[in-house]
């Protein structure tokens, strides 16, 4: 057993209000630069919708992620190993700027400089790439709140396997429904971007599992852009380097939550450490689709287990990190309560960002128009929600509904339990029966309720001590380290000629 | 006398200046500005014409350059190969085909960069100078192949010794001095390109990713030696 620690995340979709504050926080801190204008390391998508870049989930188009072929081998779908040689000059599956959008600004000067005339001067949109006037056709969030559904929502790749009736239901005005999907880099365990980089510029940090791109080693072979199935590595067209979400590691190292987590208005984001067994990554990534979610959970180890603690110490994990793992909110959501699920686990990258699937209103047009909460099946409205179970399963369960249904039933049971406790219009007996049927207890339901609704900063973000300087000091004389570490960038990073 | 002086300048002084610049500046740039070592791909901004321009250009120039290197390194084997007319034709014709691929690809590259305004914004003045040099170089190479046939043989017999003399630090210009002007132009431009190399995007050639085929898929970096923590 080879235990490593991973800073992992949970996004509670039932709480996301789609305000994009996270995206703006990230944009202001990291991607407000030439060549990075189009990048949204954090973006929020409306589901159903095609997302950003358009239809990123459609791997028939983008060839992202891994495929497990018959003879038990994992292969990068786009350009791994031998396939890179003939394809290095032109990457066959690379998205272009048109798959994202062309960033633009407005010619504000025209408002001041326009010659006198009969019309009001306007600020026309101009491209931020070549400065030419552009006719804006798309943006990173063009389909927000189902805008333009016939073009966007209806082409959501997750609608695969839904009946015609279910699809119609999603778009008819009285019954339509949507929810938000905020996305950042998943800092995967079996990162496809890392495995695809010909230069070895991408790497996972051993201590916390953050996936980064070494800007000095990146040579713009562009493999990572094609390989990442979540399309969370971006090509900076100006510097000729790929860039991605860095999980705000400079903030984490000083004990602060990443900018998108910190600014989250709906408080949907949780961050904490998971301990996992690095020796079993490949074995799990090869499992059949329906075993992947459970397989990934089996990688995560119980930080309270004395044997795990002992082994973790042998593997060089600091006591502070183990202690952080024991208090990790992510461990609770993913392992204890099992209500957080990885997105598109069928891409086989083993993402370490988990989503609590959202509840949705029940369908308004049922045969009998009243919703009976005293029916024998207390969870009937889970299956009758406006968001078809199959849709959520395509997103969070590789098409298999079991895990999603379990998570939703438990969330519903928590709601009813709390209603019985605080409002009292639900009788205790029914609430208890629901708890039982949802495989939970009053104590657990209260804990879920507390971490969902009453969570403070300290509850949501259990940031392990990173003490990078101290870690170095423990291993090496600081002066010696200083002599070896070099100057970093001399004169700042400059685009090559 | 002045002709001799010119030959000395073009085929002795210039090559040494260019080679010296090449080694000094590539190393200096790699150490001081390794961030700037990038292929600066523009595929992201324009993905359709890219294939038809960049792919033939790269395959063409790689094979042609490799051919020059082989003739320089093992001239006798090339001459032995060429001793049979059929084999000579095969070699010459395939070299010409790859030369034409280079030229066509290069013209495609230039046209692409001229016509797409987005690509123009990521094309520096250095790039235009480089493209002009490569264009003249490719065109003169093809002209030489057409007008002064069996270059693979006379390169191996006459130019290879000259190049070796440069590297052996005892330059001998006798063979080169007798070459036609077109060939001289090709040689001079080749050295100038080598000298210009470290100041251009060509440096990506030096960082082609060879360890990728052997390394493990996942890369993990630790602050220090893990066991010591």
Interface residues (C-beta under 8 A of the other chain):
Chain A: X80 X81 X82 X84 X88 X89 X90 X91 X94 X95 X96 X97 X98 X127 X129 X130 X131 X132 X190 X191 X194 X195 X197 X198 X199 X200 X202 X203 X204 X205 X206 X207 X215 X216 X217 X218 X219 X220 X221 X222 X225 X235 X237 X238 X239 X240 X241 X281 X315 X316 X318 X468 X471 X472 X474 X475 X476 X489 X490 X491 X493 X494 X495 X496 X497
Chain B: X32 X33 X34 X35 X36 X37 X38 X39 X40 X41 X42 X43 X44 X45 X46 X47 X50 X51 X54 X55 X58 X59 X117 X118 X120 X121 X122 X124 X126 X127 X199 X200 X201 X203 X204 X207 X209 X211 X212 X213 X215 X217 X218 X219 X220 X221 X222 X223 X224 X225 X226 X227 X228 X229
